[in-house]
Structures are given as C-alpha cells and as structure tokens.
Amino acid sequence: MLSSLNGSDHFRYPIFHCLDPCTTVVDVGKGSARALRNFGARVLITEIDPINALQAAMEGYEVTTMEEASKVGRIFVTATGCRDIILSQHILQMPDNAIVCNIGHFDIEIDVAWLNKNAVSKEVIKPQVDRYKLPNGRSIILLAEGRLVNLGCAHGHPSFVMSNSFSNQVLAQIELFTKKDQYAIGVYVLPKKLDEEVAAAHLDHLDVRLSKMTTEQANYLDLNVSGPFKPEHYRY
C-alpha cells in the first residue's frame, strides 16, 4: 500500500508508543507490517488468501487467526478494505489498553458500533485517541474513531506518494485523449509503459541511478531497449 510510505507515523504520533518489542497484529496490509517490523515490533499477520499467507510466512512473519492474535497483540491494524475484521469477541480478548486502528476502509473493519453501544465508558485522551472501558474491566484505545488512521492521526498521504498517483491519472487522460480510436468504452489497466514513465520521473527525487539495458540484453529477452520491461499482466 502506498500510504504506508508514511512510515509508522500514523501509529507513533497519536500514542507516542515504543514499538520495540511490542507485539502487533496486522490484518492483510503488507506496507503496515513492514513499517512496524522496521521499528522493531513483533508482527503477527492474519489472512484469508493462501497465497498472501504463504508470502507473509516466507518473509518471516507469524501468520495466525484473529481469534489467536487478539489474545497477545498490543497494537492491532486492519488494512483489508472489508468489514467485520475485529469484532466484539476479539476486543474482549485483547490485553488491557491494547491499541486498535484501521488503515484500510471505513469504520466497519473494527466493530466501532459495538464499542459505542457496549463500552462502560469512553474517555477522550486527546483528539482522535479514545479509551473505551470494556464490560470485562479491561480497556482498549481506539485511534481515529476506527476510520483511516493515516488521515486522522498523522499527515495523510505524503506529497511524493500523491505525485505518483496524480501523474498516473494525468498520463491516463492523455492516453485516452490522444488515442481515443484505440479504446472502446470500458475500463482499462494503465499500459505498463506509462507506469514505467511515472516511476522514472520520480527517481531523481530519491537520488536513484537507473541501470540501462543494452541492445544485446533487450534482444535476448525479446524486449524494447526503452521498455516496457514487464508484460502487461505482471504484478509488482
């Protein structure tokens, strides 16, 4: 997820929490998992997709279920784009003062409605940071009311990330305008060549020195020396 290029600012700013050696639970999000691990956290992953679960395990993450992870996690991050990821039964199992947040979708990834209805009390620690006292005597800390934590508790998407996104949109519009006879009404994936142009345009900002393919190498791989370097179906 590109928004994870914020680093873990959206976790650290609202809570000033030491992530090393904190146990964190990430549902799906590769970028969030990587950011948390880079700060020294022990990261548990929950997944429904066997391919992604295998990828996570091969990268050294512990992969388990939310039923098990909720018993030990200190920080929980949902990043699925789905609903009903952290439910009441998970919340009630969490350690006291566990921190819960969402960076994937709306506030239905976490059952915020259940919290508001069933919590004994709600304490506003500071804006976008709320402590809920649970019926079992424990508490959890909810960030950004269960909405997107990188928008509610940090600075949102960095301008560099937005530049990549908007550049893609501009090139897509130019492609459609200049080659309208090649596109019937429909939905299309941006041509790989344009994706590469956007990436190349942002390399100087990161002080990247890009290697150049030789004609012999291009012929060997049956590619154009100037790209695209991957087939249209390739997923990075």
PELIN-V917742 format. One record per backbone hydrogen bond with DSSP energy under -1.0 kcal/mol. CO is the residue of the C=O (numbers start at 1). NH is the residue of the N-H. E is the energy in kcal/mol with one decimal. If there is no record, write none. Layout:
CO/NH/E ; CO/NH/E
//
This chain:
1/4/-1.3 ; 2/5/-2.3 ; 3/6/-1.7 ; 4/7/-1.8 ; 6/9/-1.1 ; 8/11/-1.6 ; 8/12/-2.2 ; 9/13/-2.8 ; 12/16/-3.0 ; 22/42/-2.3 ; 23/74/-3.6 ; 23/75/-1.3 ; 24/44/-3.1 ; 25/77/-3.1 ; 26/28/-1.0 ; 26/46/-1.8 ; 27/29/-1.1 ; 27/79/-1.7 ; 29/33/-2.1 ; 30/34/-2.3 ; 31/35/-2.4 ; 32/36/-2.4 ; 33/37/-2.3 ; 34/38/-2.2 ; 36/41/-2.0 ; 37/40/-1.9 ; 42/24/-3.6 ; 43/62/-1.2 ; 44/26/-3.0 ; 45/64/-2.8 ; 46/28/-1.2 ; 49/53/-2.5 ; 50/54/-2.1 ; 51/55/-2.4 ; 52/56/-2.5 ; 53/57/-2.3 ; 54/58/-2.7 ; 55/59/-1.3 ; 56/61/-2.4 ; 57/60/-1.5 ; 62/45/-3.3 ; 65/69/-3.0 ; 66/70/-2.4 ; 68/71/-1.2 ; 69/72/-1.5 ; 69/73/-2.3 ; 74/99/-2.9 ; 75/25/-3.2 ; 76/101/-2.3 ; 77/27/-2.8 ; 78/103/-3.4 ; 86/111/-2.4 ; 87/91/-2.5 ; 88/92/-2.5 ; 95/98/-1.6 ; 98/141/-3.3 ; 99/76/-3.0 ; 100/143/-2.3 ; 101/78/-1.9 ; 102/149/-2.9 ; 106/109/-1.6 ; 108/84/-2.7 ; 109/85/-2.0 ; 109/86/-2.3 ; 110/112/-2.7 ; 111/115/-1.6 ; 112/116/-2.7 ; 113/117/-1.6 ; 114/118/-2.6 ; 115/119/-2.4 ; 121/133/-2.6 ; 123/125/-1.0 ; 123/131/-3.3 ; 126/129/-2.4 ; 128/144/-2.8 ; 129/125/-1.8 ; 129/126/-1.4 ; 130/142/-3.1 ; 131/123/-3.2 ; 132/140/-1.8 ; 133/120/-2.8 ; 134/137/-1.9 ; 138/134/-3.5 ; 139/97/-2.8 ; 140/132/-3.0 ; 141/100/-3.1 ; 142/130/-2.4 ; 143/146/-2.1 ; 144/147/-2.4 ; 148/152/-2.4 ; 149/153/-2.6 ; 150/156/-2.6 ; 158/162/-2.2 ; 159/163/-2.2 ; 160/164/-1.5 ; 161/165/-2.0 ; 162/166/-3.1 ; 163/167/-2.2 ; 164/168/-1.9 ; 165/169/-1.8 ; 166/170/-2.6 ; 167/171/-2.5 ; 168/172/-2.1 ; 169/173/-2.1 ; 170/174/-2.4 ; 171/175/-2.5 ; 172/176/-2.2 ; 173/177/-2.4 ; 174/178/-2.7 ; 175/179/-1.5 ; 179/182/-2.2 ; 191/195/-1.7 ; 192/196/-2.4 ; 193/197/-1.7 ; 194/198/-2.2 ; 195/199/-2.2 ; 196/200/-2.8 ; 197/201/-2.0 ; 199/202/-1.1 ; 200/203/-1.1 ; 203/206/-1.1 ; 203/208/-2.1 ; 204/207/-1.8 ; 214/218/-2.5 ; 215/219/-2.6 ; 216/220/-2.2 ; 217/221/-1.9 ; 218/223/-2.9 ; 224/227/-2.2 ; 231/234/-1.8
//
